[in-house]
């Protein structure tokens, strides 16, 4: 009686597919992070200096807050 092992993948094929999926996932994460920063920057830029001061920010802080990971 012959046995056929189906648990092994072709060498190189699975790792290439995994790298491709990981690349696409990383690209999607980067696009989402860029869009979140864009929306945050736009919302904060629409506030007056007084409104920014009320939340403890200055106009120069907008870019650093938009790039921060604390809001995501």
Secondary structure, DSSP 8 states (H G I E B T S, - for coil): ------S---TTHHHHHHHHHHHHHHHHHHHHHHHHHHHHHHHHHTS-HHHHHHTT--GGGHHHHHH-STT-
